[in-house]
Amino acid sequence: MSEATEKNKILPMVALRGLVVFPGMFLHFDVGRPKSVAAVYNAMNSTSREIFLVAQKDIGVEEPKQSDLYKYGVIATVSQILKISNRENGPVKVAVEGVRRAKLCEIINERRSPLALCEPLAERAIRGVSKSYIEALVRHTKELFDVYGNVAPQLPQDINTTVMRETNPGKLADFIAGNIMLEYQDRQIILENLSPVKRLEDMCVLLEREIELLGLEMEIQNKVQDRIDENQREYYLHEQIRAINEELGNTDEDETASFREKIYDLKAPDEVKQKLFKSCARLEKYSPQSPEAAVERNYIEAVLALPWGICSKDNLNLTHARKVLDNDHYGLEKVKDRIIELLAVRKLSPDITGQIICLAGPPGVGKTSVARSIADAMGRKYVRVSLGGVKDEAEIRGHRKTYIGSMPGRIIDAVQKAGTSNPLILLDEVDKLSSDYKGDPTSALLEVLDPEQNNSFRDHYIELPFDLSKVLFITTANIRDNIPEPLLDRMEIIELGSYTAEEKFQIAKRHLIKKQMKRHGLKASDLRITDAALRAIIDGYTREAGVRLLEQKIAAVCRKAAVNVANGGTKMTIKPENLQEILGSVKYKPDSSLLVDRVGAVNGLAWTTVGGEMLTVECAVLDGSGKLELTGSLGNVMQESAKAALSCIRARSKKLNIDPDFYKSKDIHLHFPEGAVPKDGPSAGVTITTALVSALSNAKVRGDIAMTGEITLRGRVLPIGGLKEKSMAAYRSGIKKVIIPTDNISDLDEVDPAVKSNVEFVPVSTVESVWSEAFANSDYLAPEGERIVETHIPEKKNGKGARMTQ
């Protein structure tokens, strides 16, 4: 129990945070809370200048209540107050001297300047302890303090002197507790102990613990100092080596220091910096001429070359983007609309990922230039990566550093060239990828193009995660069927079809001529190509889906003009009659025989990787033993289609007025011109069937009609692919009517408007309907009881429509 020395007192109170005051202790501290400042001033203005100081249990409590304070504190006298600021009730520095212990009974006027009802306490009398024990305890305490003084940092000499002079156990414990580094909880334990002997015993325990802790701290500090000394030693040695290298002309040390400076400035994750620092340390240990040094040097340079945290600002102005696309490309409205949609989505949702576009179409239609225009419109860096013929996975992911001549993959290399982490990367010819024993590059591209994985893409050479999610990937392909299904699933396909003659004319006039004249150093005053000459080049010297060959012909004209200018000639005007002298003889002349009604010859349509083509099927019926001869480099599917057509005709021989035994007495020869070009596919079925009927019945087939469709044994016409390109080929060849399968009516939406306005499309579902349209005089071919119903779908600009024949 506590022992009261006098009656209870009501004194101003200050709650201390992290501080405990002992009787006889003089110290000064800052007071900042308004309540505490008011309490200090109240104590200073009182007669006794006494104030009650008690410690908080939790220093984080801003407005402590009685439950937040310890029960025991100290009554002290205020000797001096020093203002820290000029504002009223601002923080002050106060000097106090502890007088006696006291117990907190109650807090009065807690909201304003707090007053404490406290009970002053006196030390308990020493009973049951011999004088020799007390003397031994005091001596042991002083010995412990002397040891503490040897390990404690910067302990004042006067404190040590006071301790050595003091003999009272209670005062000795209070003085040591108030002047050594202890947690305020430990000091509070000493304060609350009213027994002098017990208090000094507790102090000895605390001293021994502190001595042990200080010893451990000193051991740790010595180890740290040893390492610092070692680092300083290495630093001096490196400085000496640097000086020697400077004298010898070696710059490797400067190079390493330069690397470290760049690493410090790098806006990269800590994982990247730590690995680079380790590489720098290894580089310093290697001889400058060693292969290992070259490997580390190349690796550090490759990683530092990556644009860590560097992004260009996107220009998402849709009007500006439309203007750029219109200036760079003529037509391609569907492609432009899709690109504008992409930019609009990015404008509304900047963090969107996964928009990967594949531009599919024949060569020369502008796939690569469209990608470049997108980069210009968005203000992004543009890098093209050609994937044609790539068959090694390491081309995409990079090579391991262990290999001689290893380097990053093409994706990381493209990002390095761009200099930003959000460029537009064009993956050109993605359908030309192949695989071998070295791996499948398509599988590596799956991670690159997957928005769920490419935010931490690891190149085998870099061996660090790099974020590719901000990169806008655009791929190109000629044949979408050659793209593996998992890769195709990650991309949105945008088809770029063949150009019409008018589109080629506008593209050449607006873009190609200007481009080639600039490339050849020509001015408008040096060369002029008339519209008629340009159309003659398109019709007579090129036959392609795109404009690549057309650009080459224009370049040839520009070279002739350049020779003329270099020789001091005048302005050169190119007319149709000049073309043979410049470009040679016309290569593609209109074949009027294709448009003439013939027996045993039918105009078919074929799809190729460079667009659509006219494919004439010729049939000859000869006396023989029933052989079927197929020539023209035909594939298995096409040969089977010819056999199916023959069986279909045999089943209808009576209706067609054909000798039912023709397959026994006649040899049939089917030939497809341009025999050096491989041909395959089922879409020539109706063409083969019509050619057979024409040859067997000696009926002429209309020359202004072309057809396409797969045939079945029962005479059904099945849908085909590539209608857009095939119809373009028919339009170029002057065909006026194209017979298509009924199921391909929906594909007419993709056909060019210029083609639909000049070509009539006739959807059919049976082979009899094909014959009714194809033969010049087909009355005798119409099966008995079958009637022809005409349905126009839909009306075109010139009144022509597609007619449905039932």
C-alpha positions in Angstrom: 0.0 0.0 0.0 1.0 3.6 -0.6 2.0 5.8 2.3 0.5 9.3 2.3 2.8 12.1 3.5 0.1 14.8 3.7 -3.4 15.4 2.6 -4.5 15.2 -1.0 -3.8 18.1 -3.4 -5.5 19.5 -6.4 -2.9 20.6 -8.9 -2.7 21.5 -12.6 -1.9 18.3 -14.5 0.2 17.6 -17.7 0.0 14.2 -19.4 3.5 13.3 -20.7 4.1 11.3 -23.9 7.1 8.9 -23.7 8.6 10.8 -20.7 8.8 9.9 -17.0 10.0 12.4 -14.3 11.6 11.3 -11.0 11.8 13.1 -7.7 15.0 15.2 -7.5 15.2 15.2 -11.3 15.6 18.5 -13.2 14.7 18.6 -16.9 13.0 20.7 -19.5 10.6 19.6 -22.2 8.3 21.0 -24.8 4.5 21.3 -24.2 2.3 21.7 -27.3 -1.3 20.7 -26.4 -3.4 23.7 -25.5 -4.7 22.1 -22.3 -1.2 21.2 -21.2 0.0 24.7 -22.0 -2.8 26.2 -19.9 -2.0 23.8 -17.0 1.7 24.9 -17.1 0.7 28.6 -17.0 -1.7 27.9 -14.1 1.0 26.2 -12.1 3.5 29.0 -12.9 1.0 31.6 -11.6 0.2 29.7 -8.4 2.0 30.4 -5.1 3.6 26.9 -4.9 4.2 26.6 -8.7 3.5 22.9 -8.2 2.2 20.7 -11.1 1.4 17.0 -11.4 3.2 15.2 -14.2 2.0 11.7 -15.2 2.9 9.6 -18.2 0.4 8.3 -20.9 0.1 4.6 -21.5 -0.2 5.1 -25.2 1.7 8.1 -26.7 -0.6 8.1 -29.7 -3.7 9.2 -27.8 -4.2 13.0 -28.4 -6.9 13.6 -25.7 -6.1 11.2 -22.9 -8.7 10.3 -20.2 -7.9 9.0 -16.7 -8.0 5.4 -18.1 -5.2 6.4 -20.6 -2.8 7.5 -17.8 -0.7 5.6 -15.3 -1.8 5.8 -11.7 1.5 7.1 -10.4 3.2 10.3 -11.3 5.4 13.1 -9.8 4.6 16.4 -8.2 7.1 18.9 -9.6 7.7 22.6 -9.4 7.8 24.8 -12.5 10.9 26.9 -12.6 10.8 28.5 -16.0 8.6 28.8 -19.1 10.0 29.8 -22.5 7.6 30.6 -25.4 8.4 28.8 -28.7 5.9 30.8 -30.9 4.2 34.2 -30.6 0.7 33.0 -31.0 -1.5 32.7 -27.9 -1.6 29.3 -26.2 1.2 28.3 -28.5 3.8 25.6 -27.6 6.2 26.4 -24.8 9.4 24.9 -23.4 9.1 24.4 -19.6 11.8 23.6 -17.0 10.6 21.5 -14.0 12.2 19.8 -10.9 10.6 16.6 -9.5 9.7 16.8 -5.8 7.9 13.7 -4.7 5.9 10.8 -6.0 2.1 11.0 -6.0 -0.9 8.9 -6.9 -3.6 10.1 -9.3 -7.0 9.9 -7.7 -9.2 11.8 -10.0 -9.1 14.3 -12.9 -11.1 17.5 -12.4 -12.2 19.9 -15.2 -11.0 17.4 -17.9 -12.3 19.5 -20.9 -10.4 22.7 -20.2 -7.2 23.0 -18.2 -7.1 19.7 -16.4 -6.7 19.5 -12.6 -5.6 16.4 -10.8 -6.7 15.3 -7.4 -3.5 13.5 -6.3 -2.2 11.9 -3.2 1.5 12.7 -2.3 3.5 9.6 -1.4 6.6 8.9 0.7 9.1 6.2 0.4 8.6 3.2 2.6 10.9 2.6 5.5 13.6 -0.1 5.0 12.7 -3.1 7.2 13.9 -6.7 7.3 17.1 -5.9 5.3 20.5 -5.8 6.8 22.8 -2.8 6.3 25.5 -4.9 4.8 23.0 -6.2 2.1 22.1 -2.6 1.3 25.7 -1.7 1.0 26.5 -4.7 -1.2 23.4 -3.9 -3.4 24.6 -0.3 -3.8 28.1 -1.4 -4.7 26.9 -4.0 -7.2 24.7 -1.3 -8.8 27.6 1.1 -9.1 29.7 -1.7 -10.7 27.0 -2.4 -13.2 26.7 1.3 -14.0 30.4 1.5 -14.5 30.2 -1.3 -17.0 27.2 0.4 -18.6 29.2 3.6 -18.8 32.0 1.8 -20.7 29.6 0.6 -23.4 27.0 3.4 -23.4 27.7 6.1 -26.1 28.7 9.5 -24.8 27.6 9.2 -21.2 28.5 12.5 -19.4 31.2 12.3 -16.7 29.1 14.2 -14.1 26.4 11.5 -14.2 29.0 8.9 -13.4 30.4 11.0 -10.6 27.0 11.5 -9.0 26.3 7.8 -9.1 29.6 7.0 -7.4 28.8 9.5 -4.6 25.3 8.4 -3.9 24.7 5.9 -1.1 20.9 6.1 -0.6 19.4 3.1 -2.5 16.1 4.9 -3.4 17.8 8.0 -4.7 20.4 6.0 -6.6 17.7 4.0 -8.4 15.8 7.2 -9.3 18.9 9.0 -10.6 20.1 6.1 -12.7 16.6 5.5 -14.2 16.3 9.1 -15.1 19.6 9.4 -16.8 20.1 6.3 -18.9 18.4 5.1 -22.1 15.4 3.2 -20.9 11.9 2.8 -22.4 9.4 4.9 -20.6 7.5 1.7 -19.5 10.6 0.5 -17.7 11.0 3.9 -16.0 7.4 3.9 -14.9 8.1 0.5 -13.2 10.9 2.1 -11.2 8.7 5.2 -10.4 5.8 3.1 -9.0 8.0 1.1 -6.7 8.0 2.8 -3.2 10.4 0.4 -1.6 14.0 1.8 -2.0 15.7 -1.7 -1.8 13.2 -3.3 -4.2 13.5 -0.4 -6.5 17.3 -0.7 -6.7 17.0 -4.5 -7.3 14.8 -3.8 -10.2 17.3 -1.2 -11.4 20.0 -3.8 -11.4 18.0 -6.1 -13.6 17.4 -3.3 -16.0 21.0 -2.4 -16.0 22.1 -5.9 -16.8 19.6 -6.1 -19.7 20.8 -2.8 -21.1 24.4 -3.8 -20.8 23.7 -7.0 -22.8 21.7 -5.0 -25.5 24.5 -2.4 -25.8 27.0 -5.2 -26.2 25.0 -6.6 -29.0 24.6 -3.2 -30.6 28.3 -2.6 -30.3 29.0 -6.0 -32.0 26.6 -5.2 -34.8 28.1 -1.7 -35.1 31.6 -3.2 -35.3 30.5 -5.6 -38.1 29.0 -2.7 -40.0 32.1 -0.6 -39.5 34.2 -3.4 -40.7 32.1 -3.7 -43.8 32.3 0.1 -44.3 36.0 0.0 -43.9 36.2 -2.9 -46.4 34.0 -0.9 -48.8 36.2 2.2 -48.3 39.3 0.0 -49.0 37.7 -1.3 -52.2 36.8 2.2 -53.1 40.4 3.4 -52.7 41.6 0.4 -54.6 39.1 1.0 -57.4 40.3 4.6 -57.5 43.9 3.5 -57.9 42.9 1.0 -60.6 41.0 3.8 -62.4 44.0 6.1 -62.3 46.1 3.3 -63.7 43.6 2.5 -66.4 43.5 6.2 -67.3 47.2 6.2 -67.7 47.0 3.0 -69.9 44.1 4.3 -71.9 41.6 1.8 -70.5 38.0 3.1 -69.9 36.3 0.0 -68.5 36.0 1.5 -65.0 34.5 4.6 -66.3 32.1 2.4 -68.3 31.0 0.6 -65.2 30.5 3.8 -63.3 28.4 5.1 -66.3 26.3 2.0 -66.2 25.7 2.4 -62.5 24.6 6.0 -63.0 22.2 4.9 -65.7 20.8 2.2 -63.5 20.1 4.6 -60.6 18.2 6.9 -63.0 16.3 4.0 -64.6 12.5 4.0 -64.0 12.4 0.3 -63.6 11.3 -2.1 -60.8 13.7 -2.9 -58.0 14.1 -6.5 -59.4 15.5 -5.0 -62.6 17.9 -2.7 -60.8 19.2 -5.4 -58.5 20.0 -7.7 -61.3 21.8 -4.9 -63.3 23.9 -4.0 -60.2 24.9 -7.7 -59.9 25.9 -7.7 -63.6 28.0 -4.5 -63.1 29.8 -6.2 -60.1 30.6 -9.2 -62.3 31.7 -7.0 -65.1 34.3 -5.3 -62.8 35.8 -8.6 -61.9 36.3 -9.8 -65.5 39.3 -8.9 -67.6 38.2 -6.3 -70.2 39.4 -8.6 -73.0 37.6 -11.7 -71.7 34.5 -13.1 -73.5 32.6 -13.0 -70.2 33.1 -9.3 -70.0 31.7 -8.8 -73.5 28.6 -10.9 -72.6 27.9 -8.9 -69.4 28.5 -5.6 -71.2 26.1 -6.5 -74.0 23.5 -7.7 -71.6 23.6 -4.5 -69.5 23.4 -2.4 -72.6 20.4 -4.4 -73.9 18.5 -4.0 -70.6 19.3 -0.3 -70.3 18.2 0.3 -73.9 14.6 -0.8 -73.0 12.2 2.1 -72.4 11.4 1.4 -68.8 8.4 3.6 -67.8 8.7 5.8 -70.9 5.4 6.3 -72.8 4.4 8.6 -75.6 1.1 10.5 -75.2 -1.7 9.2 -77.5 -3.5 11.6 -79.8 -7.1 10.4 -79.7 -8.6 13.2 -81.7 -11.0 11.3 -84.1 -11.2 14.2 -86.6 -7.4 14.3 -86.9 -7.3 10.5 -87.2 -9.9 10.5 -90.0 -8.0 13.3 -91.8 -4.7 11.4 -91.6 -6.3 8.2 -92.9 -8.1 9.9 -95.7 -4.9 11.7 -96.8 -2.9 8.5 -96.8 -5.4 6.1 -98.4 -8.2 6.2 -100.9 -11.2 4.1 -100.2 -11.0 1.4 -97.6 -14.0 2.9 -95.7 -14.7 -0.2 -93.6 -11.1 -0.3 -92.5 -11.1 3.4 -91.6 -14.3 3.1 -89.7 -12.9 0.2 -87.6 -9.8 2.2 -86.8 -11.9 5.2 -85.7 -13.9 2.9 -83.5 -10.7 1.6 -81.9 -9.5 5.1 -81.2 -12.9 6.1 -79.8 -12.9 3.1 -77.3 -9.3 4.0 -76.2 -10.5 7.6 -75.7 -13.3 6.6 -73.4 -11.4 3.7 -71.7 -7.6 4.5 -71.8 -6.6 1.4 -69.9 -8.3 -1.1 -72.3 -6.1 -3.9 -73.6 -6.5 -6.8 -76.0 -7.4 -4.8 -79.1 -5.3 -6.7 -81.6 -6.2 -6.2 -85.3 -5.2 -8.5 -88.2 -5.3 -6.9 -91.6 -5.9 -9.7 -94.1 -5.9 -9.3 -97.8 -3.9 -9.8 -101.1 -0.4 -8.3 -101.5 -0.2 -4.7 -102.4 -3.6 -3.5 -101.0 -2.1 -1.3 -98.3 -2.0 -3.4 -95.2 1.4 -2.1 -94.1 0.7 1.5 -95.0 -2.6 1.4 -93.1 -0.7 0.4 -89.9 1.8 3.2 -90.4 -1.1 5.7 -90.8 -2.6 4.4 -87.5 0.7 5.1 -85.8 0.8 8.6 -87.3 -2.8 9.3 -86.3 -2.2 8.3 -82.7 1.2 9.9 -82.4 2.9 6.6 -81.5 6.2 5.2 -82.6 6.0 2.7 -85.4 8.1 -0.4 -85.7 7.6 -3.2 -88.3 8.6 -6.8 -87.5 8.7 -9.1 -90.5 7.7 -12.7 -89.6 7.8 -14.2 -93.1 9.8 -17.4 -92.9 10.5 -17.3 -89.2 10.6 -20.8 -87.9 12.7 -20.6 -84.7 11.0 -19.7 -81.4 14.1 -17.9 -80.3 13.4 -15.3 -83.0 10.4 -14.2 -80.9 11.6 -14.9 -77.3 15.3 -14.3 -77.8 18.3 -16.6 -77.1 19.7 -17.6 -73.8 22.8 -15.6 -72.7 24.8 -18.8 -72.5 25.0 -19.0 -76.3 27.6 -17.2 -78.3 26.1 -14.4 -80.3 22.9 -14.4 -78.3 20.5 -11.5 -78.5 17.0 -10.4 -77.6 14.0 -11.6 -79.6 12.3 -9.5 -82.3 9.6 -8.2 -79.9 12.1 -6.8 -77.4 14.3 -5.5 -80.2 11.3 -3.7 -81.7 10.5 -2.0 -78.3 14.2 -0.9 -78.0 14.0 0.6 -81.5 10.8 2.4 -80.7 12.2 4.0 -77.5 8.8 3.9 -75.8 6.9 1.2 -74.0 3.7 1.9 -75.9 4.6 1.9 -79.6 2.6 0.4 -82.5 4.3 -2.8 -83.6 3.3 -4.3 -86.9 3.8 -8.0 -87.1 4.0 -8.4 -90.9 3.2 -11.7 -92.7 2.0 -13.5 -89.6 0.6 -16.2 -91.9 4.0 -17.1 -93.1 5.3 -18.4 -89.8 6.5 -22.0 -89.8 8.0 -24.4 -87.2 10.7 -27.0 -87.0 12.7 -28.9 -84.4 13.9 -25.5 -82.9 10.3 -24.8 -81.7 7.1 -23.1 -82.9 7.3 -19.3 -83.0 3.5 -19.3 -83.2 3.3 -20.6 -79.6 5.7 -17.8 -78.5 3.4 -15.2 -80.1 0.5 -16.5 -78.1 2.0 -14.9 -75.0 2.9 -11.8 -76.8 -0.6 -11.2 -78.1 -2.5 -12.3 -75.0 -3.5 -9.3 -72.9 -3.7 -11.5 -69.8 0.0 -12.6 -70.1 1.9 -9.9 -71.9 2.1 -7.5 -69.0 5.0 -9.6 -67.7 6.6 -10.9 -70.9 10.0 -12.6 -70.3 12.5 -12.6 -73.1 15.0 -15.4 -72.8 17.9 -13.0 -73.2 16.7 -10.2 -70.9 15.4 -12.7 -68.3 13.3 -9.9 -66.7 9.6 -9.2 -66.9 8.7 -6.4 -69.3 5.2 -4.9 -69.7 3.9 -5.3 -73.3 0.2 -4.6 -72.4 0.5 -0.9 -73.5 1.8 -1.9 -77.0 -0.7 -1.8 -79.8 -0.1 -4.9 -82.0 -1.3 -5.0 -85.5 -0.7 -8.1 -87.7 -1.0 -8.6 -91.4 -1.7 -11.8 -93.4 -2.4 -12.8 -97.0 -4.2 -16.0 -96.2 -6.1 -16.1 -92.9 -6.6 -19.9 -93.2 -2.8 -20.3 -92.7 -2.9 -18.6 -89.3 -3.1 -21.2 -86.4 -6.5 -21.2 -84.7 -5.3 -20.3 -81.2 -3.4 -17.3 -82.7 -6.4 -16.3 -84.9 -8.6 -16.4 -81.8 -6.7 -13.6 -80.2 -7.1 -11.2 -83.2 -9.9 -9.4 -84.9 -9.8 -9.9 -88.7 -10.3 -6.9 -91.0 -10.5 -7.9 -94.6 -8.9 -5.7 -97.3 -10.2 -6.7 -100.7 -8.9 -6.2 -104.2 -9.0 -2.7 -105.8 -11.1 -1.9 -108.8 -9.6 -0.2 -111.8 -11.1 3.1 -110.8 -9.7 2.8 -107.2 -6.2 1.9 -108.7 -6.5 5.0 -110.9 -7.3 7.3 -107.9 -4.6 5.8 -105.7 -2.0 6.2 -108.4 -3.0 9.7 -109.2 -3.3 10.9 -105.6 -0.4 9.0 -104.0 1.8 6.7 -106.2 2.9 9.3 -108.8 3.7 11.9 -106.2 5.6 9.4 -104.2 7.7 8.1 -107.1 8.4 11.6 -108.5 9.7 12.6 -105.1 11.8 9.5 -104.8 13.4 10.1 -108.2 14.0 13.8 -107.6 11.4 14.9 -110.2 9.3 18.1 -110.1 5.9 18.7 -111.6 7.6 20.6 -114.4 9.7 17.5 -115.3 7.0 14.9 -115.8 3.3 14.6 -116.5 1.4 11.3 -116.9 -2.0 11.8 -118.6 -5.1 10.1 -117.2 -5.4 8.1 -120.4 -1.8 6.8 -120.1 -2.4 5.9 -116.4 -5.5 3.9 -117.3 -3.6 2.2 -120.1 -0.9 1.2 -117.6 -3.5 -0.2 -115.2 -5.3 -2.2 -117.9 -2.4 -3.3 -120.1 0.6 -3.7 -117.8 -0.8 -4.8 -114.5 -3.2 -7.5 -113.4 -3.1 -7.7 -109.6 -5.3 -7.2 -106.6 -3.2 -4.4 -105.1 -1.1 -1.6 -106.6 2.4 -2.9 -106.0 3.1 -3.7 -109.7 1.4 -0.5 -110.8 3.9 1.4 -108.6 6.8 -0.4 -110.2 5.6 0.6 -113.6 5.2 4.2 -112.5 8.7 4.1 -111.1 9.9 2.8 -114.5 8.3 5.8 -116.2 10.0 8.1 -113.6 13.4 6.6 -114.3 12.9 7.5 -118.0 11.9 11.0 -117.1 15.0 11.3 -114.8 17.3 10.3 -117.7 15.5 12.9 -119.8 16.0 15.7 -117.2 19.7 14.7 -116.6 20.3 15.0 -120.3 18.9 18.6 -120.3 15.6 17.6 -121.9 12.3 19.5 -121.5 9.1 18.4 -119.7 8.1 14.8 -120.5 4.4 14.1 -121.1 3.4 10.5 -121.0 0.5 9.5 -123.3 -0.8 6.0 -124.2 1.1 5.9 -127.4 4.4 6.5 -125.5 4.0 3.5 -123.2 5.2 0.8 -125.5 8.5 2.7 -125.9 8.9 3.1 -122.2 7.4 -0.1 -120.7 7.6 -2.5 -123.7 4.7 -4.4 -125.3 1.3 -4.6 -123.6 1.3 -7.7 -121.4 -2.4 -8.0 -120.8 -4.6 -7.6 -123.8 -8.4 -8.0 -123.6 -9.2 -11.6 -124.6 -12.4 -11.1 -126.7 -12.6 -14.8 -127.2 -13.6 -15.2 -123.5 -16.8 -13.3 -124.2 -17.9 -15.3 -127.3 -20.5 -18.0 -127.0 -18.6 -21.4 -127.4 -19.2 -25.1 -127.2 -17.3 -26.9 -124.4 -15.7 -23.8 -122.9 -17.0 -22.1 -119.8 -15.8 -19.1 -117.8 -15.1 -20.1 -114.2 -13.8 -18.0 -111.3 -11.0 -18.9 -109.0 -9.5 -17.4 -105.8 -5.8 -17.0 -105.4 -3.5 -15.4 -102.8 -3.2 -12.3 -105.0 -6.9 -11.9 -105.6 -9.5 -13.4 -108.0 -8.8 -14.8 -111.4 -10.8 -15.9 -114.4 -10.5 -19.7 -115.0 -11.7 -21.1 -118.3 -12.6 -24.8 -118.3 -12.3 -26.6 -121.7 -13.9 -29.9 -122.5 -13.4 -32.2 -125.5 -15.5 -35.3 -126.2 -13.7 -37.9 -128.3 -14.5 -41.4 -129.6 -12.9 -43.9 -127.3 -13.5 -46.3 -124.4 -14.9 -44.1 -121.6 -11.7 -42.6 -120.2 -11.7 -39.4 -118.3 -8.6 -37.3 -118.8 -7.8 -34.3 -116.4 -5.0 -31.9 -117.2 -3.8 -28.6 -115.8 -2.0 -29.4 -112.5 -5.2 -30.2 -110.7 -5.3 -31.1 -107.0 -7.2 -34.1 -105.5 -10.3 -32.1 -104.6 -10.6 -30.7 -108.1 -10.2 -34.2 -109.6 -12.9 -35.5 -107.3 -15.1 -32.6 -108.3 -14.8 -33.5 -112.0 -15.7 -37.1 -111.2 -18.8 -35.9 -109.2 -19.8 -33.7 -112.2 -19.6 -36.6 -114.6 -21.8 -38.8 -112.4 -24.3 -36.0 -112.0 -24.6 -35.7 -115.8 -25.0 -39.5 -116.2 -28.0 -39.3 -113.8 -29.6 -36.7 -116.0 -28.6 -37.8 -119.4 -32.1 -38.6 -120.6 -33.4 -35.2 -119.5 -30.5 -33.5 -121.3 -31.0 -35.5 -124.5 -27.5 -37.1 -124.1 -26.7 -40.6 -125.1 -26.9 -42.6 -121.8 -23.9 -44.8 -122.8 -21.6 -41.8 -123.5 -19.4 -42.8 -120.6 -18.7 -46.1 -122.4 -18.1 -45.0 -126.0 -16.6 -41.5 -125.5 -13.4 -40.3 -124.0 -13.7 -37.0 -122.1 -10.8 -34.6 -121.7 -11.1 -31.7 -119.3 -8.3 -29.1 -119.4 -7.6 -26.1 -117.3 -5.3 -23.6 -119.1 -2.1 -22.3 -117.4 -1.1 -25.8 -116.7 2.0 -24.7 -114.8 -0.1 -23.2 -112.1 -1.4 -25.7 -109.4 -5.2 -25.6 -109.0 -7.4 -27.1 -106.4 -10.7 -26.7 -104.6 -14.4 -27.6 -105.1 -15.7 -24.3 -106.4 -15.3 -25.2 -110.1 -17.9 -27.9 -109.8 -20.7 -26.0 -111.7 -18.2 -24.8 -114.3 -17.0 -28.4 -115.0 -20.6 -29.7 -115.1 -21.6 -27.0 -117.6 -18.6 -27.6 -119.8 -19.4 -31.3 -119.9 -23.0 -30.8 -120.8 -22.0 -28.2 -123.5 -19.5 -30.6 -125.1 -21.8 -33.6 -124.9 -24.9 -31.8 -126.3 -23.0 -29.5 -128.7 -24.7 -26.5 -127.1 -23.0 -23.1 -126.9 -22.4 -21.5 -123.5 -22.8 -17.8 -123.2 -19.5 -16.0 -123.1 -20.6 -13.0 -121.0 -21.4 -15.3 -118.1 -19.0 -16.6 -115.4 -19.9 -19.0 -112.6 -18.7 -20.5 -109.4 -20.1 -23.1 -107.0 -19.6 -26.6 -105.7 -21.7 -29.4 -107.2 -23.1 -32.5 -105.5 -24.2 -35.8 -107.1 -27.8 -34.8 -106.8 -27.2 -31.5 -108.6 -27.3 -29.2 -105.6 -25.1 -26.1 -105.8 -23.2 -25.5 -102.5 -21.7 -22.2 -101.2 -18.1 -21.2 -101.9 -15.5 -18.8 -100.5 -13.7 -15.7 -101.9 -16.8 -14.3 -103.6 -15.5 -10.7 -103.2 -12.2 -11.5 -105.1 -13.9 -13.7 -107.7 -16.5 -11.0 -108.6 -13.7 -8.5 -108.9 -12.0 -10.8 -111.4 -15.2 -11.1 -113.4 -15.6 -7.3 -113.4 -12.1 -6.8 -114.7 -12.7 -9.3 -117.5 -15.8 -7.6 -118.8 -18.3 -10.3 -117.5 -21.8 -9.0 -117.3 -23.4 -11.9 -115.3 -22.1 -14.1 -112.5 -23.9 -17.3 -111.3 -23.3 -17.9 -107.6 -24.8 -20.3 -105.0 -27.9 -19.2 -103.2 -26.2 -19.5 -99.9 -23.7 -16.9 -100.9 -26.3 -14.1 -101.2 -25.2 -12.7 -97.8 -21.6 -12.3 -99.1 -22.8 -9.8 -101.7 -22.7 -7.1 -99.0 -18.9 -7.3 -99.1 -18.7 -7.0 -102.9 -17.4 -3.6 -104.1 -20.2 -1.2 -105.1 -18.6 -0.6 -108.5 -18.8 -4.4 -109.2 -22.4 -4.7 -108.1 -23.4 -1.7 -110.3 -21.8 -3.4 -113.5 -22.3 -7.1 -112.9 -25.5 -9.0 -112.4 -25.4 -11.7 -109.8 -27.7 -14.8 -110.3 -28.1 -17.0 -107.2 -28.9 -20.6 -107.9 -29.5 -23.7 -105.8 -29.6 -26.5 -108.5 -27.5 -27.3 -111.5 -30.6 -27.1 -113.8 -30.9 -23.4 -112.9 -27.2 -23.0 -113.8 -27.8 -24.5 -117.2 -30.9 -22.4 -117.8 -28.8 -19.2 -117.4 -25.6 -20.4 -119.0 -26.7 -21.9 -122.4 -27.4 -19.5 -125.3 -30.4 -21.6 -126.2 -31.6 -23.5 -123.1 -35.2 -24.2 -123.9 -34.6 -27.9 -124.5 -32.5 -28.1 -121.3 -35.3 -27.0 -119.0 -36.5 -30.1 -117.3 -40.1 -31.0 -117.9 -42.5 -29.5 -115.3 -39.9 -27.0 -114.0 -40.7 -23.4 -114.4 -38.5 -20.3 -114.0 -39.4 -17.7 -111.4 -37.5 -14.4 -111.4 -36.9 -12.5 -108.2 -34.8 -9.4 -108.1 -32.5 -8.9 -105.0 -31.7 -6.1 -104.4 -32.0 -3.2 -107.0 -28.7 -1.7 -108.0 -27.9 1.9 -109.0 -28.2 1.1 -112.8 -31.3 -1.0 -112.4 -29.5 -4.3 -112.5 -30.2 -6.9 -109.8 -29.5 -10.4 -108.8 -32.1 -12.8 -110.1 -33.2 -15.9 -108.1 -33.9 -18.9 -110.4 -36.0 -21.7 -108.8 
